[in-house]
Each structure stands twice: as C-alpha cells, then as structure tokens.
C-alpha cells in the first residue's frame, strides 16, 4: 500500500480493513529500516493509528501538524510521499530522522528539541488569523515533553488568546526514560476519568439526532455537560487554562480517534485531546524495553538484540566513574533531564536512588536545582547532552557561577554527533560557555583522562564543565594518566605513536616539526593524521587541550616555540572557539605559521561521524593535509 501513497489524500477513502493493513505495513517498514539504520523506534511505533487518523481527518499540508521533538514522525513521513526514500533514513543525503520542511511541505519546522510544538503552533495559527488564511493547526506533544516549562508557557498563552488551537497530548507514560513526578501522576488520574467522556459523547450523539433544538435547551445541555465535568473532573489543568478537554482516548483505536477528531475539528476554541498510546506498539522487544528502543542503533529484527562493542564508550566510562566517585564521597548527587539511560546515570540511580534526580525534560530547572543543592552543601553532577545544555545558559550564569556554586556539568555528545543531524550537533558549547566567568571547561580524550578530570572537578570547589564525544574510548596512552594541572594540557610526542620501521633517531633528523593542538574529542582523527604524516616523512606531536578554560598561556607558549607550525583542530565552531583564541595569541607573538580546522558557522546535516567531519573538513585526511601544508612553508 505504501508504494501507492503519494500524499494523505490517498488514504482518505480506504476501508477500515485497509486501514488496519496499512497500520501493519507502516510498522513493518519502520522496524525494517530502523533495524538497519538505527533511529527512534518505540515512539514511532506508538503513534501509527494516531497519525493515520490525523491525516484522514485533516488536510495536510494546508492543515499544519506540528510534531513536538518529532521523535514520532516516521509514519507521518511515510504518509506524505516519502516511502520511496525512506530506506535512506538518517543516512547522508537521505531522509532526516526529524521533521524538516526542506524535505516536504507537510513538515513546518526543523524540530529535534522537546516542548516547542505548542508555542510554534500557536505562532503559526496567529499568523494565519492575522492574514485571513485558512487551515487548522495541530500540535502533537508527548507527556514527556509536557514536563518542559516552554510547553506550559505555550499552553498559558494559547488559553489567553483563545484561538482554535488543537493540542494532541500523546500520553504513553514515557519520555525517553519512564516519566516520574506530578505531571505523570496527574495524567494517570485523568486517564481514569473516562466516565465523563462516555456520558458526554452519548449526550452529543442523542442531540445530533434531534432536529431544530431551541436555544434554551442547548443552553441547558451545555450547563448539564459542565456539571458532569465538575463531577468527574474536579480538577483539570487544561480546562483551568482555557482549553476544552477531550479524553482520554485509546490511541490505537483508529476509527474512534477519527470520530472524535472530526468533532474537534469544528470547535472554535482551544482544545486538548488526550490520547493514551503504548510506546513500541506492535514489536514486542520495543514494548518490553521502550527505553532501549527509544533511540537505538542497528539491531537484529528477529529478536531485538543490539550489537555490543568490546570497547567502552565515553558514556559507559562516565557511568562507572560516577559510581566510584559516589562510593568515596557521600555528597555526590546525580541529576539528569529525562535521560538517565542515555547519559549513563541508570546504574547510579539504582545504587543511590536517594542521591539521583530525574527532573524530566526541564534542563533549565536541572541547572538551577543543582545550584541550590550546591549552595546547600552537596556536589551535584548534572549530565546533559551538549545540544540540550544550550537551553540553560542563563541558569549556568545566574544560578551557578554567579553564586560560586560547585556544580559539575558532564556534556555528553559534544562535537560531531552522527545520524541525528542539525538539531543534535554538539558544536556550540565551547563558544557559548567560554565567556562565562568562574567556569572551568575541560575536554577529555580517553577513559583515564575522563576519570582524572571528574575526580579533579569534584575537589576543585568551582563550577566545571567536562565535555566528551559520542564515541568509543581510544586505546590508552601513558600520557592520559598525567595528573591534572589547571590550565595545562597533555603533550603526546610522536615517538609514542608507534610506527614500524621508523626509529627515534630518524624522527629527530626530520625537519619542520608541526604541533597539532586539539580538543580531546578529536583525538582519533588527529592520531590517525599524525600517524599518516609520520609514514610520509613528517614529524608531528600532539598537544591535547585538556583545559579549554582557563589556559596557562605561558606554558602553552613554551611548548609552541619549539615547533615550525601549529595546526588547531577543534570539535566546535571556530567563531568564539578555543582555537581562534589561541591562534590570536600566537599571532600577537609573531608566530604566523598556523591553521585552524573547526566547524564553520553553519548547520551540519545527518550522516555518519565521518560524513559530518568531512563536511566540516575535519577528517584525518584533512588534518594530514594541513600538517603537510604548514610543514612545507
């Protein structure tokens, strides 16, 4: 069926039997492609019937469907003419794993961060009203994203404006990890109030069959339904904010969803439609382990097993280090924003449940909460992806560093992030965080390096950021165990990079030695490049910037003066980055044989790590070319 669907119009006249078959085909297609390419599986499997119902009732793209985060947009993509290219999901030059208007007019926003849909949808709706444009606007938001403060800001304003915004609340009791807290409990309580909806729609059905109702009887019916709402829903946040509330509805009963959405479509006021779904629906491994199959790499479709690697990732190393640190220091507490598994804090949460806090998708609160814990005498470790710390810059300034609060920030997924694309590249943190006073910033290159830096940060008494990439840790070198000295990095002489048939004497006789100054996350590419140039009569040492801030400039200058040229390699944007700063310092001291390799001020699309680095001219081949270029001068 999917091969014959070029737009949502092609599904509007299907029979219920065909709709059921289509649902199965969509699920199979998603499982097959994500099994090969990786992606967001459980969330997408949970909204298949909801997506079909939305596209049968509304007229996309004239009616705008805004998917929050867009972790759940795969069925939407398949129904809007992208089936033929769907096998390229998350591959270079292929279909994005998130909504993207550059792909299709049915996507209105490039999305990837949570809690934005209601505000974006409201802005779009108001713009249409001001220009007398037709078309409905529907925001689809998960219960996990509802924990974000921006979602409530959007709800408050939408209720105030009283426009006919439709908010679909997809309630699966999950964000990425299981939802905890008052919002989850509140929605569970609403889910038990189905009696009200049963009475309400029974009354509506009767009314629809009786012709020529008088205005007085309609007013009586309206008041009667309000009384029922008061009986069954004594407290309803959404009605208090000015919304009509409909639900909870079975999110896998496509026919019933259509009936309700047809009624909702004709309302002239804001409405929340509460839909209950099951994450991972239709694929038992994902149903049983929705956290594992939220964002997953390639896996075996027959049994759901995910490929395991012999080497530990930086995330796994942090997980182990965190427990070791907490064993020694009872003041250590862990904080995550709905990402316990993704950030490696799940093991810590099991061993120290009273010292672990999952605040939901609320990064701003996580940072300010950590500041309060630190002022109270604890040592909070806040683990957040680099791309998501962008939401908390003001809180880091005002509620942490200004307060002299001892908070440790672990920035996972720093630098190039494969597959997820423009919204998830961790390339802005250095430029955003470097100007903040009283904030140390470290970049680690290995498992030993991460362990030493985390221990140092726990004892430093200052706010500290430690950034590391989405990678397996490289092979350890002796230099990675160098004790941490503030402002100083790690010098790795090329003699440590073992090359067969090249003696140290031969290396010393080579001319025009180059120093490659790199952030820790680029060590693999730099190591490969230096090894390649050594084989080609070059001679390069590596200086890893363990500290991005502060920098011991005197120590740095002492090292640099011994070299013919310096190549800077940074897994962050050049503007405002550490390479630009250090290069300016060298130029002021008349050291001009330099070159910077860093991300440009543009957005980088999805692909493998190599694809992303290639687009930024940051591959090992690019670094080797830069070394040769400076060596020849």
Phi and psi in degrees as a GROMACS rama.xvg file:
@    title "Ramachandran Plot"
@    xaxis  label "Phi"
@    yaxis  label "Psi"
@TYPE xy
-59.7215  -32.9815  UNK-2
-63.8414  -20.797  UNK-3
-99.5545  3.94279  UNK-4
-101.733  111.792  UNK-5
-101.74  -19.3946  UNK-6
-159.805  166.358  UNK-7
-59.1473  -21.5958  UNK-8
-59.9307  -27.4729  UNK-9
-74.0276  -8.80264  UNK-10
-109.778  -2.66581  UNK-11
-70.3608  -26.3176  UNK-12
-106.341  13.7254  UNK-13
-72.9777  148.563  UNK-14
-75.0539  166.506  UNK-15
-63.0466  -35.385  UNK-16
-63.6891  -41.5515  UNK-17
-66.5766  -35.6808  UNK-18
-62.7603  -42.7888  UNK-19
-62.1424  -41.9298  UNK-20
-65.4992  -39.4971  UNK-21
-62.9837  -41.551  UNK-22
-58.2038  -44.029  UNK-23
-64.6592  -40.3029  UNK-24
-67.4933  -38.9295  UNK-25
-61.2594  -46.6545  UNK-26
-61.087  -44.918  UNK-27
-61.6858  -42.0299  UNK-28
-63.3752  -45.0849  UNK-29
-62.3404  -45.6498  UNK-30
-62.0145  -44.8701  UNK-31
-61.19  -46.6361  UNK-32
-72.7077  -44.2571  UNK-33
-67.3994  -32.6782  UNK-34
-59.8278  -32.9435  UNK-35
-88.9995  -39.858  UNK-36
-102.842  -16.932  UNK-37
80.9198  165.761  UNK-38
150.659  -166.665  UNK-39
-94.2844  106.916  UNK-40
-96.7697  -59.5409  UNK-41
-58.698  -43.8819  UNK-42
-64.84  -35.5862  UNK-43
-73.8979  -37.0723  UNK-44
-66.4185  -25.9765  UNK-45
-77.1899  -14.6859  UNK-46
-117.094  18.4103  UNK-47
-61.5387  -52.8213  UNK-48
-65.2444  -38.9287  UNK-49
-61.149  -43.0365  UNK-50
-64.0238  -43.8541  UNK-51
-61.4773  -45.9232  UNK-52
-61.1544  -42.4546  UNK-53
-60.62  -43.378  UNK-54
-76.9051  -20.5559  UNK-55
-81.4376  -31.4024  UNK-56
-87.225  -41.8849  UNK-57
-100.993  167.162  UNK-58
-114.399  84.9247  UNK-59
-79.2903  137.745  UNK-60
-93.1224  -4.15976  UNK-61
-57.4463  -44.653  UNK-62
-86.0653  123.168  UNK-63
-89.3366  123.785  UNK-64
-106.452  115.24  UNK-65
-105.131  115.44  UNK-66
-94.8007  116.453  UNK-67
-66.3931  135.239  UNK-68
62.1264  -38.1848  UNK-69
64.6198  29.837  UNK-70
-65.4972  -14.404  UNK-71
-120.767  31.5515  UNK-72
-100.671  5.68841  UNK-73
-65.574  -44.0027  UNK-74
-62.5616  -38.5516  UNK-75
-58.9026  -42.4353  UNK-76
-64.6897  -41.5403  UNK-77
-65.4312  -30.5705  UNK-78
-88.5828  -4.08089  UNK-79
-115.91  33.1375  UNK-80
87.5679  18.0044  UNK-81
-111.411  16.9407  UNK-82
-62.3829  -41.4582  UNK-83
-61.4513  -30.0881  UNK-84
-104.946  5.89624  UNK-85
-66.631  -25.9897  UNK-86
-65.5192  -14.7916  UNK-87
-91.633  12.2342  UNK-88
-49.5649  125.741  UNK-89
67.4418  7.1905  UNK-90
-92.8918  158.839  UNK-91
-55.6432  130.739  UNK-92
64.0591  13.9483  UNK-93
-104.403  -165.69  UNK-94
-67.9343  134.448  UNK-95
-71.5206  150.732  UNK-96
-78.2117  -1.83984  UNK-97
-129.873  169.928  UNK-98
-66.835  145.734  UNK-99
-157.036  112.012  UNK-100
-63.1161  -16.3315  UNK-101
-70.9354  -17.6578  UNK-102
-87.0163  -42.2599  UNK-103
-160.033  142.225  UNK-104
-68.2013  -13.4177  UNK-105
-74.5652  -15.1517  UNK-106
-95.6646  123.447  UNK-107
-96.6628  -25.2045  UNK-108
-137.024  147.964  UNK-109
-77.3562  116.237  UNK-110
-123.474  158.248  UNK-111
178.641  -13.167  UNK-112
-111.146  147.651  UNK-113
-80.0478  159.734  UNK-114
76.7998  12.0284  UNK-115
-95.4585  -16.4153  UNK-116
-63.1336  -40.1924  UNK-117
-67.2452  -44.3338  UNK-118
-65.028  -44.0216  UNK-119
-63.6748  -44.352  UNK-120
-64.3888  -40.3298  UNK-121
-64.4135  -41.8675  UNK-122
-61.709  -43.1042  UNK-123
-62.7983  -42.5764  UNK-124
-63.8386  -45.6086  UNK-125
-63.8319  -39.8635  UNK-126
-59.6953  -40.376  UNK-127
-65.9476  -42.5802  UNK-128
-62.0439  -41.2883  UNK-129
-66.5256  -25.2412  UNK-130
-107.071  11.2943  UNK-131
57.4354  33.1594  UNK-132
-86.6878  145.512  UNK-133
-91.5892  173.292  UNK-134
114.426  137.522  UNK-135
-82.5819  158.615  UNK-136
-127.919  124.825  UNK-137
-123.13  125.912  UNK-138
-103.721  126.578  UNK-139
-107.528  113.816  UNK-140
-129.376  138.802  UNK-141
-83.1512  161.904  UNK-142
-64.6599  -29.4714  UNK-143
-65.5028  -44.6386  UNK-144
-66.6656  -21.3999  UNK-145
-68.9855  -13.7337  UNK-146
-77.4808  -12.1767  UNK-147
-78.5953  137.45  UNK-148
-59.9663  -33.6664  UNK-149
-61.0358  -34.7175  UNK-150
-61.2907  -40.6982  UNK-151
-72.639  -33.456  UNK-152
-61.9289  -41.7172  UNK-153
-65.807  -42.9815  UNK-154
-60.6611  -44.4644  UNK-155
-60.7301  -44.4169  UNK-156
-70.5551  -37.9232  UNK-157
-63.2907  -41.1429  UNK-158
-64.5836  -35.9455  UNK-159
-68.3383  -44.696  UNK-160
-71.9185  -27.5509  UNK-161
58.1539  40.4192  UNK-162
-88.114  165.159  UNK-163
-82.8252  54.4203  UNK-164
-75.3107  136.49  UNK-165
-108.08  121.807  UNK-166
-112.619  118.057  UNK-167
-94.9501  114.513  UNK-168
-94.0087  105.248  UNK-169
-85.5698  101.624  UNK-170
-101.72  102.792  UNK-171
-120.257  15.855  UNK-172
58.3144  23.7272  UNK-173
-142.969  149.44  UNK-174
-110.12  -93.6268  UNK-175
-104.615  -47.0067  UNK-176
-100.481  173.588  UNK-177
-58.4667  137.524  UNK-178
-76.8926  136.124  UNK-179
-121.96  164.719  UNK-180
101.659  -174.903  UNK-181
-68.0826  -35.4421  UNK-182
-65.1047  -44.3263  UNK-183
-61.3684  -44.2346  UNK-184
-66.485  -37.0778  UNK-185
-63.8664  -45.0492  UNK-186
-67.1654  -34.3708  UNK-187
-62.6458  -38.1644  UNK-188
-66.9813  -39.9731  UNK-189
-63.7536  -34.1666  UNK-190
-65.4582  -17.7019  UNK-191
-91.3459  2.07623  UNK-192
-100.909  35.5399  UNK-193
-68.5254  -16.1542  UNK-194
-60.5224  -40.6649  UNK-195
-59.3828  -47.7398  UNK-196
-65.0162  -35.7391  UNK-197
-61.1349  -50.2516  UNK-198
-62.9326  -43.2817  UNK-199
-60.8357  -49.3022  UNK-200
-76.5394  -23.0191  UNK-201
-65.3646  -43.4389  UNK-202
-63.5364  -45.4857  UNK-203
-59.5514  -37.9313  UNK-204
-65.2031  -40.7394  UNK-205
-65.2865  -45.2402  UNK-206
-59.919  -42.3734  UNK-207
-61.3847  -24.9434  UNK-208
-88.5861  -11.6458  UNK-209
-101.252  117.823  UNK-210
-77.288  158.406  UNK-211
55.5127  50.5331  UNK-212
-68.1273  138.844  UNK-213
-77.6602  158.147  UNK-214
-61.2805  -37.6121  UNK-215
-64.1604  -41.6464  UNK-216
-68.8881  -38.3185  UNK-217
-60.9892  -40.9527  UNK-218
-63.7443  -39.5604  UNK-219
-63.3527  -44.2134  UNK-220
-62.6299  -41.3419  UNK-221
-59.759  -46.6842  UNK-222
-65.8541  -36.2319  UNK-223
-63.9595  -42.2443  UNK-224
-67.2373  -35.785  UNK-225
-62.6485  -37.6377  UNK-226
-65.9919  -40.493  UNK-227
-60.8556  -42.0843  UNK-228
-61.3674  -40.7205  UNK-229
-65.1436  -31.1122  UNK-230
-73.6193  -44.1492  UNK-231
-95.4453  -26.3413  UNK-232
-123.933  76.341  UNK-233
-61.8312  -33.2201  UNK-234
-132.004  123.614  UNK-235
-138.339  110.326  UNK-236
-54.1892  -42.4683  UNK-237
-68.9669  -41.8534  UNK-238
-67.1881  -35.2079  UNK-239
-65.3138  -28.1395  UNK-240
-84.9444  -1.58136  UNK-241
103.939  8.71435  UNK-242
-96.2327  149.637  UNK-243
-77.6731  137.107  UNK-244
-112.345  128.466  UNK-245
-127.142  124.907  UNK-246
137.824  -176.045  UNK-247
-79.7573  149.184  UNK-248
-117.884  151.745  UNK-249
-73.3503  110.727  UNK-250
-71.4198  -3.48529  UNK-251
-112.218  7.08602  UNK-252
-101.021  87.6259  UNK-253
-60.2683  -41.8897  UNK-254
-62.0787  -46.2503  UNK-255
-65.8999  -37.168  UNK-256
-60.235  -43.5081  UNK-257
-59.0936  -44.4354  UNK-258
-59.6494  -45.6684  UNK-259
-68.3555  -43.9394  UNK-260
-64.2222  -32.6152  UNK-261
-61.6423  -40.9734  UNK-262
-68.6456  -43.5471  UNK-263
-62.0358  -35.8053  UNK-264
-57.6864  -29.6811  UNK-265
-93.461  -0.416225  UNK-266
-73.3283  147.178  UNK-267
-108.59  30.082  UNK-268
-148.175  164.557  UNK-269
-66.6537  142.952  UNK-270
-141.921  140.556  UNK-271
-107.638  123.028  UNK-272
-105.337  112.994  UNK-273
-91.5074  114.275  UNK-274
-118.416  129.296  UNK-275
-101.363  122.997  UNK-276
-128.834  169.024  UNK-277
-114.392  120.599  UNK-278
-66.6873  131.993  UNK-279
85.2972  9.89613  UNK-280
-48.7359  127.485  UNK-281
94.0745  -4.68486  UNK-282
-136.481  105.206  UNK-283
-57.4268  -39.3043  UNK-284
-59.9221  -37.4736  UNK-285
-75.5358  -34.1457  UNK-286
-64.6365  -39.8493  UNK-287
-78.0308  -28.4802  UNK-288
-134.884  66.8707  UNK-289
-63.7882  -26.913  UNK-290
-65.645  -44.2398  UNK-291
-63.5594  -38.7165  UNK-292
-98.3352  17.9361  UNK-293
-68.0459  -69.7306  UNK-294
-115.695  115.511  UNK-295
-134.5  148.612  UNK-296
-79.8756  -175.542  UNK-297
-54.5613  142.911  UNK-298
-144.945  165.884  UNK-299
-79.9828  116.111  UNK-300
-66.04  -33.6093  UNK-301
-64.5922  -36.4804  UNK-302
-130.167  -0.620558  UNK-303
80.0876  8.21036  UNK-304
-72.0324  137.637  UNK-305
-101.888  139.851  UNK-306
-60.6971  133.977  UNK-307
-106.523  145.332  UNK-308
-111.535  148.853  UNK-309
-68.4585  -37.0874  UNK-310
-84.969  148.749  UNK-311
-80.7716  144.152  UNK-312
-82.5181  164.689  UNK-313
-59.1356  -36.781  UNK-314
-62.0845  -43.2591  UNK-315
-67.544  -38.018  UNK-316
-63.6729  -44.327  UNK-317
-59.1992  -42.1776  UNK-318
-55.7667  -46.343  UNK-319
-68.0531  -41.4509  UNK-320
-64.5879  -36.3135  UNK-321
-63.3918  -42.3005  UNK-322
-67.8947  -43.0218  UNK-323
-58.899  -42.6262  UNK-324
-66.1119  -42.2194  UNK-325
-68.039  -31.41  UNK-326
-61.1123  -35.16  UNK-327
-88.8044  -25.3009  UNK-328
-134.164  110.017  UNK-329
-73.0961  -6.14242  UNK-330
-85.3594  -10.7371  UNK-331
-71.0063  128.714  UNK-332
-128.887  150.817  UNK-333
-111.03  139.203  UNK-334
-131.836  134.814  UNK-335
-137.774  159.393  UNK-336
-110.514  77.345  UNK-337
64.8177  26.1777  UNK-338
-135.466  43.751  UNK-339
-58.8134  -46.7359  UNK-340
-72.4058  -45.6433  UNK-341
-61.5968  -32.555  UNK-342
-95.4134  -2.76585  UNK-343
86.5221  14.474  UNK-344
-93.7595  0.982177  UNK-345
-61.3762  -44.3602  UNK-346
-63.7241  -40.7567  UNK-347
-61.53  -40.222  UNK-348
-64.7535  -32.3286  UNK-349
-74.9341  -37.8536  UNK-350
-80.4316  -35.7548  UNK-351
-128.074  66.1514  UNK-352
-60.4538  -29.0195  UNK-353
-80.9633  -9.61532  UNK-354
-114.993  15.5414  UNK-355
-120.065  136.326  UNK-356
-135.68  117.067  UNK-357
-102.48  110.694  UNK-358
-90.249  1.54566  UNK-359
82.4965  -173.84  UNK-360
-77.4276  76.2812  UNK-361
-149.533  68.809  UNK-362
-62.1371  -36.8181  UNK-363
-61.1466  -47.063  UNK-364
-62.9045  -39.4108  UNK-365
-55.6638  -43.7894  UNK-366
-70.3016  -46.885  UNK-367
-66.804  -38.4985  UNK-368
-59.5349  -42.347  UNK-369
-63.262  -39.6202  UNK-370
-60.0551  -40.2843  UNK-371
-65.7098  -42.4481  UNK-372
-60.4124  -41.2957  UNK-373
-66.3711  -43.9533  UNK-374
-61.7428  -30.6612  UNK-375
-79.8724  -1.40197  UNK-376
108.078  -1.41778  UNK-377
-91.1495  170.854  UNK-378
-118.545  90.7433  UNK-379
-78.3493  136.532  UNK-380
-112.143  111.926  UNK-381
-101.728  115.784  UNK-382
-108.369  115.017  UNK-383
-140.943  143.011  UNK-384
-60.8212  147.244  UNK-385
-53.4688  -43.3766  UNK-386
-64.4302  -27.1788  UNK-387
-90.5304  -18.054  UNK-388
-68.4375  -17.8958  UNK-389
-56.8893  -27.4605  UNK-390
-76.3896  -7.49038  UNK-391
-123.151  18.9417  UNK-392
-59.9626  -44.7641  UNK-393
-61.2858  -40.1923  UNK-394
-67.5877  -36.2965  UNK-395
-63.2748  -41.5831  UNK-396
-68.8562  -56.1412  UNK-397
-79.0992  -39.9426  UNK-398
-103.951  -4.68841  UNK-399
-122.351  -70.5748  UNK-400
-68.6989  -38.5003  UNK-401
-63.3665  -28.3733  UNK-402
-90.3552  1.69931  UNK-403
56.1673  37.6596  UNK-404
-85.0285  133.776  UNK-405
-85.4337  88.1402  UNK-406
-120.134  137.984  UNK-407
-107.263  127.347  UNK-408
-109.203  119.901  UNK-409
-101.045  111.605  UNK-410
-99.9773  95.498  UNK-411
-75.5673  160.009  UNK-412
59.4385  35.8183  UNK-413
-77.5238  147.253  UNK-414
83.5252  -150.657  UNK-415
-67.9838  128.154  UNK-416
-119.097  113.985  UNK-417
-70.5478  154.368  UNK-418
77.064  -43.8394  UNK-419
-79.3855  -22.2522  UNK-420
87.64  -154.223  UNK-421
-59.1315  -34.3343  UNK-422
-80.2769  -10.8234  UNK-423
-118.063  -0.76266  UNK-424
-66.0867  128.652  UNK-425
-93.1817  57.1791  UNK-426
-110.05  1.30304  UNK-427
-106.037  -10.4637  UNK-428
-63.6159  -39.4963  UNK-429
-61.9123  -49.2423  UNK-430
-65.6017  -33.9994  UNK-431
-75.5491  -35.3085  UNK-432
-94.3059  -25.719  UNK-433
-57.1727  -38.0559  UNK-434
-72.3106  -10.0609  UNK-435
-77.1579  123.984  UNK-436
-64.696  155.215  UNK-437
57.6708  35.7366  UNK-438
-130.938  116.796  UNK-439
-82.6506  142.175  UNK-440
-129.531  122.72  UNK-441
-120.486  149.959  UNK-442
-128.907  117.173  UNK-443
-101.166  154.407  UNK-444
-117.153  -12.0645  UNK-445
-155.192  177.226  UNK-446
-65.6617  -46.617  UNK-447
-61.384  -41.6833  UNK-448
-60.8748  -45.4294  UNK-449
-60.9498  -44.5846  UNK-450
-60.6611  -47.6333  UNK-451
-63.9713  -40.7803  UNK-452
-69.7264  -38.1656  UNK-453
-66.4895  -41.2214  UNK-454
-63.0164  -42.5916  UNK-455
-62.4118  -43.7803  UNK-456
-62.9418  -35.7264  UNK-457
-68.6148  -22.2902  UNK-458
-102.679  -5.67737  UNK-459
-78.6395  -24.6377  UNK-460
75.5381  2.48382  UNK-461
-116.614  157.103  UNK-462
-64.1068  133.207  UNK-463
-138.865  136.704  UNK-464
-108.028  130.874  UNK-465
-121.401  118.983  UNK-466
-110.412  144.297  UNK-467
-153.961  155.026  UNK-468
-87.3016  170.495  UNK-469
-85.6734  84.9271  UNK-470
-153.684  163.002  UNK-471
-77.2068  145.87  UNK-472
-68.9183  142.38  UNK-473
-75.4931  170.78  UNK-474
-61.6932  136.161  UNK-475
-71.7862  143.603  UNK-476
-116.291  155.149  UNK-477
-55.7631  -35.0337  UNK-478
-64.7553  -23.6643  UNK-479
-67.0051  -16.3442  UNK-480
-94.4273  9.11441  UNK-481
-60.2375  133.371  UNK-482
-61.3827  149.726  UNK-483
-77.9434  121.721  UNK-484
-119.021  126.827  UNK-485
-57.1462  129.934  UNK-486
85.7017  -5.68665  UNK-487
-114.261  149.832  UNK-488
-105.073  -156.52  UNK-489
-121.073  120.413  UNK-490
-95.3789  123.566  UNK-491
-116.784  104.552  UNK-492
-69.3131  151.148  UNK-493
-64.2543  -18.3897  UNK-494
-64.9437  -21.0396  UNK-495
-79.3921  -16.1678  UNK-496
-93.9267  92.3019  UNK-497
-64.6025  123.045  UNK-498
-123.057  125.364  UNK-499
-62.6667  141.089  UNK-500
69.4385  15.5632  UNK-501
-121.23  116.46  UNK-502
-85.6427  160.183  UNK-503
-64.7042  -32.49  UNK-504
-64.038  -44.1657  UNK-505
-61.9478  -41.0865  UNK-506
-60.0849  -43.5475  UNK-507
-64.6685  -27.3548  UNK-508
-81.4858  -11.9522  UNK-509
-74.2388  150.99  UNK-510
-104.852  169.943  UNK-511
56.6186  58.2558  UNK-512
-66.9891  137.372  UNK-513
-113.228  140.909  UNK-514
-104.825  124.826  UNK-515
-99.5295  113.134  UNK-516
-99.2804  117.717  UNK-517
-136.87  149.05  UNK-518
-72.8395  155.49  UNK-519
-60.3501  -34.7155  UNK-520
-67.023  -13.3007  UNK-521
-102.955  13.04  UNK-522
-60.0874  -42.5208  UNK-523
-57.4014  -48.7882  UNK-524
-65.6902  -41.0388  UNK-525
-66.6659  -43.5361  UNK-526
-59.4293  -44.8084  UNK-527
-63.7562  -40.6653  UNK-528
-66.0531  -44.0053  UNK-529
-64.647  -41.1621  UNK-530
-60.4713  -41.2435  UNK-531
-64.8644  -40.4783  UNK-532
-73.4753  -30.3173  UNK-533
-62.534  -39.2695  UNK-534
-68.4931  -17.0382  UNK-535
-112.321  38.1562  UNK-536
66.3528  19.3053  UNK-537
-90.2001  -178.888  UNK-538
-157.375  102.331  UNK-539
-134.776  136.513  UNK-540
-103.718  163.836  UNK-541
-117.961  132.615  UNK-542
-119.062  108.534  UNK-543
-87.0114  127.277  UNK-544
-79.8083  79.8857  UNK-545
-58.0156  -40.2959  UNK-546
-103.705  123.642  UNK-547
-91.8326  -29.3946  UNK-548
-156.245  129.796  UNK-549
-77.0278  167.644  UNK-550
-117.859  130.722  UNK-551
-82.5193  93.1886  UNK-552
-67.7647  -34.3304  UNK-553
-63.5538  -44.1976  UNK-554
-64.5823  -41.6767  UNK-555
-62.598  -42.4909  UNK-556
-66.6982  -37.9832  UNK-557
-59.6092  -38.3467  UNK-558
-72.0895  -47.2776  UNK-559
-63.1758  -34.9618  UNK-560
-60.1423  -17.4033  UNK-561
-84.3272  -1.06573  UNK-562
-117.425  156.134  UNK-563
-78.8877  -30.1183  UNK-564
-160.343  164.361  UNK-565
-130.677  126.573  UNK-566
-106.073  122.291  UNK-567
-94.4371  132.861  UNK-568
-128.63  120.304  UNK-569
-135.812  130.61  UNK-570
-91.53  52.6277  UNK-571
-153.303  173.484  UNK-572
-69.4125  145.216  UNK-573
-66.7674  -41.5741  UNK-574
-65.9943  118.374  UNK-575
80.2988  3.99478  UNK-576
-83.2759  175.949  UNK-577
-73.643  -32.8388  UNK-578
-63.3382  -44.8132  UNK-579
-60.498  -41.4616  UNK-580
-64.5419  -48.6603  UNK-581
-69.6026  -34.4326  UNK-582
-63.9002  -40.7128  UNK-583
-62.153  -40.6442  UNK-584
-59.7763  -44.1878  UNK-585
-65.7803  -41.0083  UNK-586
-62.9314  -37.1395  UNK-587
-64.0909  -25.8552  UNK-588
-100.341  19.6848  UNK-589
63.5214  26.0415  UNK-590
-99.7909  104.48  UNK-591
-110.019  -10.3427  UNK-592
-84.774  76.9027  UNK-593
-134.838  161.468  UNK-594
-151.588  138.903  UNK-595
-108.484  127.767  UNK-596
-115.536  113.056  UNK-597
-155.819  173.995  UNK-598
-72.3506  138.078  UNK-599
-79.1973  171.264  UNK-600
-82.6142  71.4863  UNK-601
-151.216  171  UNK-602
-94.5768  143.245  UNK-603
-111.681  128.54  UNK-604
-77.0824  177.99  UNK-605
-76.7524  160.242  UNK-606
158.589  -173.319  UNK-607
-71.4481  169.827  UNK-608
-58.1765  -41.7906  UNK-609
-60.9834  -42.1226  UNK-610
-59.3524  -44.9103  UNK-611
-65.2911  -45.2047  UNK-612
-65.0107  -36.7412  UNK-613
-64.313  -40.8865  UNK-614
-63.4082  -27.7485  UNK-615
-97.891  6.15211  UNK-616
57.1866  45.4299  UNK-617
-124.211  20.6575  UNK-618
-76.8224  168.693  UNK-619
-61.1704  -33.9762  UNK-620
-65.0452  -39.4838  UNK-621
-64.9496  -39.9672  UNK-622
-67.888  -42.3337  UNK-623
-61.263  -40.1781  UNK-624
-63.5114  -39.9915  UNK-625
-65.7583  -39.3173  UNK-626
-61.9501  -45.3636  UNK-627
-64.653  -39.6095  UNK-628
-60.9271  -45.7419  UNK-629
-72.6615  -34.729  UNK-630
-64.4695  -29.9043  UNK-631
-80.2438  -12.5871  UNK-632
